[in-house]
Amino acid sequence: MRTWILLFCALAAISCREQVVVTAAPSSDALTRFPISRPADARERHLANLRQLTDGEQNAEAYFSFDGTRFAFQSTRAPYECDQIFTMDLQGHGIRLLSTGMGRCTCSYFFPDGRHYLYSSTHLGGAACPPPPDMSHGYVWAVYPTYDIFVASLDDPTPRRLTETPGYDAEATISPRGDRIVFTSVRDGDLDLYTMRLDGSDVRRVTHEVGYDGGAFFSRDGSKIVWRASRPRPGPEMDEYKQLLARGLIKPHALDIYVASADGTDVRRLTNNGAANFAPFFHPSGKKIIFCSNMDDPAGRNFDLYLVNLDGTGLERVTYFEQFDGFPMWAPDGKTFVFCSNRFNSGPHQTNVLLADWVD
């Protein structure tokens, strides 16, 4: 997901093989420098005590563990040519590889026990990074059919496969109740949301409309989900969507935010602005959603964070950086906030993880 968005900003983001275990530790210099305190834009009134946790490379989708003491995140960094899964603490220290070092990975999330974690990976389809999407079709995302969801632990990083259906299974997160996983799958011919128990059993389909449904998160009480979706109109738009999906591709130019009960009932559309809206997450109150959008940039290059009520009213802009701010999440305490940004980069093509105190 993060790679797809980086590309967007630039243009307009089998049995297991032998486990590769590498620990990527920060240098002694990095340990003395992190976290780096950073100034926030005066208009960013919800963010205080802004701290930068990474410096360099491409880092994104940093999600808190259930106890709020560490993150699982994806990063493209040497010696790997595409995203792998790592963990670090809230000071940006103790960076450690969690995935196999093979294939491409995305969307990692800790289990309630703080030891196990899940992520999606293409490594069963080959050790190499899968090829980039074919841009002869325009700006598209690749929905790699070799993605499956895996679980491993800090004690034993050998991945165990949770999904075995043909085609794309990815974008998995876990309910704060600790009972179910929500994920995106093409198993029934379209990109829909499903939930399952933590062991991969009791799979239930949640969405049923034609179009891409993905990037879902549960509310704090586990009663609702929020996600991004495309809804192609009948005719040429629908035909193009289906033709691209058959090639493992989708166009992300128009995505909207939806909220529903965790079983898929009571669906409500929160945005309808023709923009690319994604990475939604529930506010600690359960009454608002924060999400990323390029709605205020006619060129579609600048992504910022926005708040909106569950009925689609009360839209409020949260960040004002002129490039990319995205992938927001609150810690379990509701007071600490993480997001990823191009701000404060020390070089080109970087995305870094930032932490802040949230001010309501």
N, C-alpha and C positions, 0 to 999 in steps of 0.2 A: 504493500500500500504506500509506504513512504517513498519508494523509488518512483512510483507512478506520479506522485504529487511533485517530486523534484523535477521530473521531466515536464510536467504540466507547466510549472513556473518557468522553466527554461524556454519553452516554446510559446507560450502565450502571455505525477508524481508517480516388490522383489524382496528378499531378505536384507536385513541391515548389513551394510558393509562394515569393515573394521572401524571402531569408534576412534575418532581423533580428539584427544583431550588436550587443550592448550589453555593456559592461564595467561591472560593479557593484563599484566599489572602496570599501574602507572609508575612513571619514573619518580625518584625521590623529589625531583623538582616539582613534578605535578602534585605530589602529595602535600607539598608546602603551599601550593598556589590555590588548591581547590577546597571548597567552592570559592569562586570569585564574586564579590559583591558588585552589582551592576546598577546603574541608575535606570529608573523606569520613566517613560513618557509621563508628563504631568497629567495628561488626559486619561491615563490608565489607572483610574482611582481605585480599582479593585485589587491592584497588585502592589505589595509592599515588600521590602527586604528581598529584592530580586537577586538570585544567585545563579551563576553559570556552573554547571556540573561537568560538562565535557568541552573540549577545545580541539577542533579539527575533526576530520573524517566526516562521515554521514551517519548521524544518530537520530533515531526517532522512535515513536510509539513506546515511550517509557511509562510503564504501568506499575502502580504501587502493589506491594505484597499486602496480604490481608492484615498484617500487624503494622503496616506503614513504615517499616524500617529499611526497605530496599526496593529496587526496581528490577523488573525484567524489561529489556529493550532490545531493539534490533539495530545493527550497525554494519556498515561496510568499512572495514579497516584492514590494513595489512596483517597477515598475508592473504586475506580472502578477497576475492574479486566481486562478490555480491553479498547481500545481507546474511548475517548470522545472528544468533541470539546470545546476548550477554546479560550479566547482572552486575549491579553496583549498589553501594549504599547511598544514603542521602547527602553525603559529602562528595560524591563522585569518586570514592575510593573503592578498592577491592574489585576492580573490573575483572570478570571471569567469564570465559566462554561456556555457554550452556548447551549449544547445539553441536552437531557432529563436525562442523567445518566443511561439509559437503553440500552441494546443491544451493538453492536459495531458500531463505527462511522468512517468516513473517508472523506477526500477531502472537506474541508470547504473553502468558498470564500465569501468575502463581496460584496454586491450590490453597485452600484454607489452612492446611497444616504448615505452610511456609517452607516446606522442603520440596514438594513436587511442583512441577510446572508443566504447562502445555505450550506447544507452538506448532506451526505448520511448516512443512519442508518438502522440497522436491527431491531429496537425496536418494529415495528409492528408484527414481528415474535416471539416476546417474550422478556421479560425483561432481561433474562440471556445472557451472552456472547455466541455466537454460538460456536459449537465445533471446535477445530483446524482441519486443513486438514488431510486427511488420507495419511501418508507418506509411506504406503506400496506400493504406486505407484511410489516411488522415491520422489525427491524434487519437491513439487507442491505448487501452490497457491490455496487458496479457493476462488471461485467466488460465494459468498453466494446469493442464490436466494431471500432472504428476504431483500436485500438492495433496498431501494428506496431513491429518492432525495426529500429533504424537504427544506422549507424556513421558517425562523422565524425572529425575530427582537430583538434588544437590549431592546426595550420597552416592548415586549411581546414574551417571548421565546417559547410559545406554537407552535409546528411545524405544518406547513400546507404542505400536500403532493403535490408534483409537478408531480410525475410519478406514474402510476397505472397499468402498464402492468405487466404480470407475469414475474418473473425472475429478474436477476441482472440489476439494474440501479444505476450507481455510477460514480465517477471520474469526477465530474462536475466543470468547471471553466467558468468565464464570460468574454466576449470580452471587451477590454478597451473602445470600442465605447459605451458600456452599452446597447447593443440591443439584444444580443443572448448569450445563454449558449451552450457549447459543452460538451458532456458526452458520456459514454460508456453504451451500452445496449445489452442484448441478445434477445430482443423482436422479431427479425426476424430469430432466430436460430443460430446466430453466434455472437461473441463479436465485434460489430462495433461501429463506431462513429456516433453520431447524433447531430444536433443542434436544439434548440427551443427558442422561445421568453422567456422573463423573467417570464412570467406568466404560462409557460408550454405549450403554444399553438404553432401551426405551426411547428410540429416536422418534420425534414428532415434528411434522411439518407445520410451520407457523405462518408463512406467507404463501399466497396463491395467485397473485396477479402477475401477468407477463411483465418482465423487466428485471433489472438487477436489484437485488436486496442484499445489503451487506453492512459490515462495520457495526454490528449491534452490541449494545450494552444493556444490562439490567438496571433497574432502579435499586435504591438501597434496600428496600424491603422485598425485592425480588418479584414484585407483582406486575411490573411493566417492563417493556423494552423500548429502546429508541434506536433508530438505524437510518442509513441513507438508502435512497432508492431512485431508480429511473422508471418512468412510466411512458414508454414509447407510444405514440398515437397510431391508431390503425392506418394502414396505407404504407407509403414508402418508408416512413420512420420505423414502423414495426418490422417491415421486411428487412431493412438494413440491420436492425438489432439481431434478428434471428440468423441472418447470414453471417454476421460477425461472430456471434456466439458459437456457431458451428465451427469456426476457425479458432476458437479459444480467445476471442477478442471482444472488448466492449468499448464504447465511446463514453467518456465521463463528463461531457460538457454540461449536461443538465442533470443534477442530482438534487433531490429534496430530502428534508428531514421528516421522518414519520415517527409516531409514538403509538403504542398499542398495549393492551394487556399481554402478559407473558405468553398466553396461549394463542395470540394473534387476533383476538376479538377487539372490538372498540377501536378500530384504526382511525387515527387522526393525522392529517397532513399539516405540518407546522410552517413550511416554507413553500413559496410558489413564485420565485423571482427570476427563473431562467438561468440561474447561476449554478456553480458547482459547490454544493453545500455538503459537508461530510464531517466525520469525526465527532459525532454528538456524544454528550455525556450528561447524566443527571446532576443538577445542582444538589447540594446536601439537603436542602429543604424538600426536595422531591417535587417542587412546584415550577421549576424552570429547567431548561436545557441549554447547555453551552455547546457551540458548534463552530466549525471553521467554514469560511465562505469567501469567495472573490466578488461578492455582490456590489461592492463599492468601487471596483476598478473596471472601467469600460473595456480595458485591454485584457482583463481576466488573469493578470499575472500576480496581483497582490492578494494574499489570503490573510484575513484577520479573524479574531474570535468574537463571537456574538452570543448574547443571552436572549432567550425568548420564553415566554410563558407556555404552559402546556396546551393552551387554546390558540397559540399562534400570535397572541398580542404581546405588546410590551417589548418589542425588539430593542436591544441595547448593544452598542458596539463596546467591546472590552479592550481590544488592543489596536494600536495605530502604527505599527511598524510598516515600512513601505515595501517589504518583501513577504516572507512567509512566517506566519504564526499558526500553529495547529497542534493536534493531538492533545487536547486538554484532559486533565483528570484531577479530582480531589483525593487527598489521602483519606483514610477511614475517619480521621478526626474532624474532617470537614474544614480544617483551618489551613492546611498546606496544599498548595496547588502546583502541578507540574504541567509544562507544555514544551513544545519543541519549536525552534525558531532559527531563521537565518541571521538574526541580529548578533552583533559582537563577533562575527566570524573573523578568523585570522587569515583566511584564504578563500578562494572561490569554491563553489560547489560543496559547501559545508552546511550541515544542519546540526544544531546543538541542543542539549537538554537543559532547561532552566527551571528553577524552583522559586516559588514566591509564597509569602504569607497572603492569604485571601482576606480581603476587607469587604464586607457586605454593607 
